[in-house]
Amino acid sequence: MSSATHTMQLARTGKHFFWNYGPLVFSVFYFFPMIRNYGTYSVSEVVIQFLAYVGFIFCYHKASIKPAKDATNFIALMMLICILMTQETSGTSTLFGYVGYFIGFCFLGTVRWLMLAVLMCAITLVATLHISPNYWPYFIGPAAVISLGLFGFGVVEYKERIHRNESKQSREQIRQLAKIAERERIARDLHDLLGHSLSSISLKSELAGKFIDAGCHDKARHETQEVAELARTALSEVREAVSGMKQLGLRAQLEVMTSRLQDKGVLVEPDIQQVELTPEQESCLCFVAKEAITNVLKHSSADKVSISLGTCEQYHKLTLCDDGEVRKVVWGNGLTGIRSRIEELGGSFTVLTESGLKLVAQLPKKEISR
């Protein structure tokens, strides 16, 4: 039967007792015929009915806590109790419904419908054998309706469990993908921050060694000093990436970078408007601004830089322009890193070289969850 069942159990772990066993409250209708005709039953018949009910509840409990593939024997016992006890009381019309619920939940595919057909045949057969023809509608009708209804609830419960498990797996996969993406982002940040600096340190260290071999100690000393300065700069950039970028929003980041430009004597023309960005977009534009302005500070001969941030049609737009001389644009790690980040968020990145260098980063508008 394992191919026709699954491994889920009906009882939900961690749920309140009433959640799993509350439906049994309706099983008290099993005793109504005995109560209504109490004087017609002997003591032994009453005891047998109580013992059968206890056995049914025991099977219900076992079938609930076991995986569906291991619950089939207890479901069969529940059906057998109902069949045998119908000759003692018509109250079993209520208990057949619980069997239908287990069939709907535990069985799959064609076997599920086959078991339902067996249950309907059993109800009809025991009514024919043990119930007076005048009372057939009052036994078969309720038993069949309750069984079919609870069978449907069992099927729905199974599908709802499947959906919940798939959703849980999807959330877990999303968390795993988010972790992978975060590791990749950190690796890319470190590469962007340290790649150029470490390459320069390596080259200057080799050059210093050659100067020492050639006896040019003053030049070697100068190179080693530059190696030390590059190392300090790289350390500062890593610290900014780890702490500063986490603490500053885009506007604050632009103000900090503007201040650094002004300290170097560069005229800054800011036009910063209020825009609503997602955290991913804000982090991306923070990196773009920092990388672009750091390049101006290190490599450009610009006297004036203009920075604008605003919204244009369906895009948020960050533009940085300088009037420095541009011979050739080299797509190194910095510009490549900027473009890849922008494109990952569905935006575009453009580099223009008319009257200086102009960088334009555009990101699509997105609804901000409140």
Secondary structure, DSSP 8 states (H G I E B T S, - for coil): -GGGB-S-BSS-TTS-HHHHHGGGGGGGGGGHHHHHTGGGS-HHHHHHHHHHHHHHHHHHHHHHHSBGGG-HHHHHHHHHHHHHHTTT-TTHHHHHHHHHHHHHHHB-HHHHHHHHHHHHHHHHHHHHHHS-GGGHHHHHHHHHHHHHHHHHHHHHHHHHHHHHHHHHHHHHHHHHHHHHHHHHHHHHHHHHHHHHHHHHHHHHHHHHHHHHHHT-HHHHHHHHHHHHHHHHHHHHHHHIIIIIHHH--HHHHHHHHHHHHHHTT-EEEEEE------HHHHHHHHHHHHHHHHHHHHH---SEEEEEEEEETTEEEEEEEE----S-----HHHHHHHHHHHHTT-EEEEE-TTSEEEEEEEE------
